[in-house]
Amino acid sequence: MEDLFEGYTIGPWWDEMLESPSYPRKASLGLHEALRSLSAADLEERCAERDRSFRDRGITFSLSGEERPFPLDPVPRLVSADEWAVIESGVAQRVRALEMFLADVYGRGEVLKDGVVPRRLVATSRHFHRAAAGIETPNGVRIHVSGIDLVRDATGEFRVLEDNLRIPSGVSYVVENRRTMARVFPELFVSHRVRPVADYPDKLLASLKAASPRRARGEPTVVVLTPGVHNAAYFEHSFLARQMGVELVEGRDLVCRQNTLYMRTTGGEQRVDVVYRRIDDDYLDPLHFRSDSLLGSAGLLNVARAGNVTIANAVGNGVADDKLAYTYVPALIDYYLGERPILANVPTYRLEEPDQLEHVLGRIGELVLKPVDASGGYGLLIGPQASEEEIDAAAVAIRANPRSWVAQEVVQLSTVPTKVGNHLEPRHVDLRPFAINDGERVWVLPGGLTRVALPRGSLVVNSSQGGGSKDTWVLASDNPHFGGRDVDGVERTAAAALAALPPYGAGPDLGPALAANQQQQQSGPPCSAG
Amino acid sequence: MSWRIATRHVSSYRYASTVFASYNEARMTPVASHRQSVLESHVSIRPTAPPLRYVDYWATTVYAFDVHEPHDNLVVTGSSVVETAGAEVLNEDAGWELVHRPDVQDRYSELLLPTPYAPLEPALRDLAHDVGTSETPAQAVASVSAWVRSAMRYEPGTTQVSTSAVEAWRQGSGVCQDFAHLTLVLLRELGIPARYTSGYLHPRVAAAIGETVKGASHAWVEAWLGSWQPVDPTNGEPVGERHVTVARGRDYADVAPLHGLYHGGALEDLEVTVELTRVA
């Protein structure tokens, strides 16, 4: 039988499964052995089972407007208990520091007065929303959910690539990938002690309830606010609402009245306490942000200001997660926590600083250039893979607007064996762990979205750029005092079927788009000096 | 010398057909400062709506309210009694080295950056340096203010609420909002932190106590010269006891007296009246 690993090569990077083509790493011994016992035809059969599983549950991903099955590679990515301990504590540390930074920036501004972060960074951020200043957070949480993107460098060290503190997506695929894998490789879940991911929606709901402004007055009402079925992440919005057992609403289902938020239901209006919104700040409240937005709810921000609703994640978090703010996070960890960062950044240059700009201009061909504001891998320039024309154009662009770009050293992302055709090849991956802050502690889902760059040699893993994914198996520790002994209940993940989404009653049409009440200031010189 | 002034600012919106829902924020409450005490202030709304009162990022008092009863008119009235102080001379002590110090430039960075109403304009950049090259920033502020007055004709109706400084400058006319925005462009170009200031101006230098006169909402500028110093580029007079300060920000968008949205018919008529009475 031909070995699936035939011809597998390891370059100048870290391979997550193999130390060398014939020596698996300790945690991967069992998985490697199991994969070697499979023929190409066996693997093909497992993939057919995978596709059936996704199709049965209607799970797709929208790529540039086209619905495709979510690409899950059949080979899982393993994270050992020791490795996970570092990730878990490092992500939690980062979230704690970023929470304090946001509270500070929208509050007293000590970090700016102390000169740790220039005020200009905040003042020029497109995501610094002055309208969010003074809004109290009932339990001090602004980053209810975060996705901290990690990569693993050639030495095997995990590094933070970017922080996502607004509306990080992908967690539904973590849960669904696991359900599918339980069908594809049931025997591997028996031989591996994989920590469960299925309780994410419960943890999310608990944290949203903990953030309610009305905790003392009975059970809070939580809703998930979606831009609608045409949004690329609509599947996730409906998934989370269903799993949490809360209503999935659109802006037109909500109404703010006398600084209280209500949703319209078939049974009348019901007061809402917590909005888990999956709509960008710009579209959330046309009174304060884009006045042409029909996706949000007019007056929502002032309902939050009045203390009558919690918006999760909080408005204005983007000031802390653009790629320029990222460069200050190690300093913020030191400033707020007096700790050293457990997870390092990728070395990054700020192009607004003239010496760093000059340095970068001489090395564009060796670096990665990223637009500060964009996400999802859009606008990225990978120097070593760029043409001379692209490099020249990038030099002009960053000289013209240095605030809009950062430059990063290239990280040789780690690889994991990935099915390509009828055998396995190394493909580069990253990892997005999801963290939930309930105000008491920052809980990191043991797992996360492993994204795969499918073209050979590619370092761009974003699903919006055609990347794939892997199920991420965080292994439980053998030491009962460290990690958990909770083995993933395969039956539990495989059994839950997706219930049909109940149709949601639309509210009365309030007429055309919103119009503006405004007036010009018209005074002139005094008409008479009498 | 200080004055006590009673202000009454009425904004009356009349709609062509019934409005079913309306969301608004009123910035009509004078701000307390070292040169102005607020003795009384109140905002009333018709149809009645219980407002949320809060202080925004710029330290302006805001009344936020929504009206859900069907209505054809919305009337928002801001009333206050304030005590204002006499004019101060611009601080000549502050030199360019203070105003341009990196920590000062960072502290006031958001008041040095271009905005939609006060955007970057290459032609105004050269002009700013021609007009504003002076020994002290205070002289530059005075020169810029005088230049704006010479370059612009005061003519209501030639600009709208949305007109930018550059548009107004190109046509050479506008109202106090445009004079203030143009001044901001030039001062910021010179590296002088500057903010848009809105409020009221009592039109009479020798106002009789108890006499109510028609005024208008007014706008001027404050420049940072070691401390915030006001300058009124529209009429060139010192900012003193006749000026009532309500709100400050980067430009008009931060201080709009009434900002809102409504579902329903078109706006048929907007009437804004300001009445000012010197009471002491």
Boltz contact constraints between the chains, C-beta under 6 A:
constraints:
  - contact:
      token1: [A, 118]
      token2: [B, 106]
      max_distance: 6.0
  - contact:
      token1: [A, 119]
      token2: [B, 106]
      max_distance: 6.0
  - contact:
      token1: [A, 119]
      token2: [B, 109]
      max_distance: 6.0
  - contact:
      token1: [A, 120]
      token2: [B, 106]
      max_distance: 6.0
  - contact:
      token1: [A, 120]
      token2: [B, 109]
      max_distance: 6.0
  - contact:
      token1: [A, 123]
      token2: [B, 109]
      max_distance: 6.0
  - contact:
      token1: [A, 123]
      token2: [B, 110]
      max_distance: 6.0
  - contact:
      token1: [A, 130]
      token2: [B, 57]
      max_distance: 6.0
  - contact:
      token1: [A, 133]
      token2: [B, 57]
      max_distance: 6.0
  - contact:
      token1: [A, 257]
      token2: [B, 68]
      max_distance: 6.0
  - contact:
      token1: [A, 258]
      token2: [B, 50]
      max_distance: 6.0
  - contact:
      token1: [A, 259]
      token2: [B, 52]
      max_distance: 6.0
  - contact:
      token1: [A, 286]
      token2: [B, 261]
      max_distance: 6.0
  - contact:
      token1: [A, 287]
      token2: [B, 23]
      max_distance: 6.0
  - contact:
      token1: [A, 287]
      token2: [B, 261]
      max_distance: 6.0
  - contact:
      token1: [A, 298]
      token2: [B, 23]
      max_distance: 6.0
  - contact:
      token1: [A, 298]
      token2: [B, 261]
      max_distance: 6.0
  - contact:
      token1: [A, 299]
      token2: [B, 23]
      max_distance: 6.0
  - contact:
      token1: [A, 299]
      token2: [B, 66]
      max_distance: 6.0
  - contact:
      token1: [A, 302]
      token2: [B, 52]
      max_distance: 6.0
  - contact:
      token1: [A, 302]
      token2: [B, 64]
      max_distance: 6.0
  - contact:
      token1: [A, 305]
      token2: [B, 54]
      max_distance: 6.0
  - contact:
      token1: [A, 306]
      token2: [B, 52]
      max_distance: 6.0
  - contact:
      token1: [A, 510]
      token2: [B, 263]
      max_distance: 6.0
  - contact:
      token1: [A, 511]
      token2: [B, 263]
      max_distance: 6.0
  - contact:
      token1: [A, 511]
      token2: [B, 264]
      max_distance: 6.0
  - contact:
      token1: [A, 514]
      token2: [B, 261]
      max_distance: 6.0
  - contact:
      token1: [A, 515]
      token2: [B, 262]
      max_distance: 6.0
  - contact:
      token1: [A, 517]
      token2: [B, 24]
      max_distance: 6.0
  - contact:
      token1: [A, 517]
      token2: [B, 258]
      max_distance: 6.0
  - contact:
      token1: [A, 517]
      token2: [B, 260]
      max_distance: 6.0
  - contact:
      token1: [A, 518]
      token2: [B, 161]
      max_distance: 6.0
  - contact:
      token1: [A, 519]
      token2: [B, 272]
      max_distance: 6.0
  - contact:
      token1: [A, 520]
      token2: [B, 161]
      max_distance: 6.0
  - contact:
      token1: [A, 521]
      token2: [B, 176]
      max_distance: 6.0
  - contact:
      token1: [A, 521]
      token2: [B, 177]
      max_distance: 6.0
  - contact:
      token1: [A, 521]
      token2: [B, 217]
      max_distance: 6.0
  - contact:
      token1: [A, 521]
      token2: [B, 219]
      max_distance: 6.0
  - contact:
      token1: [A, 522]
      token2: [B, 156]
      max_distance: 6.0
  - contact:
      token1: [A, 522]
      token2: [B, 175]
      max_distance: 6.0
  - contact:
      token1: [A, 522]
      token2: [B, 216]
      max_distance: 6.0
  - contact:
      token1: [A, 523]
      token2: [B, 176]
      max_distance: 6.0
  - contact:
      token1: [A, 523]
      token2: [B, 201]
      max_distance: 6.0
  - contact:
      token1: [A, 523]
      token2: [B, 216]
      max_distance: 6.0
  - contact:
      token1: [A, 523]
      token2: [B, 218]
      max_distance: 6.0
  - contact:
      token1: [A, 524]
      token2: [B, 154]
      max_distance: 6.0
  - contact:
      token1: [A, 525]
      token2: [B, 235]
      max_distance: 6.0
  - contact:
      token1: [A, 526]
      token2: [B, 203]
      max_distance: 6.0
  - contact:
      token1: [A, 529]
      token2: [B, 205]
      max_distance: 6.0
  - contact:
      token1: [A, 530]
      token2: [B, 204]
      max_distance: 6.0
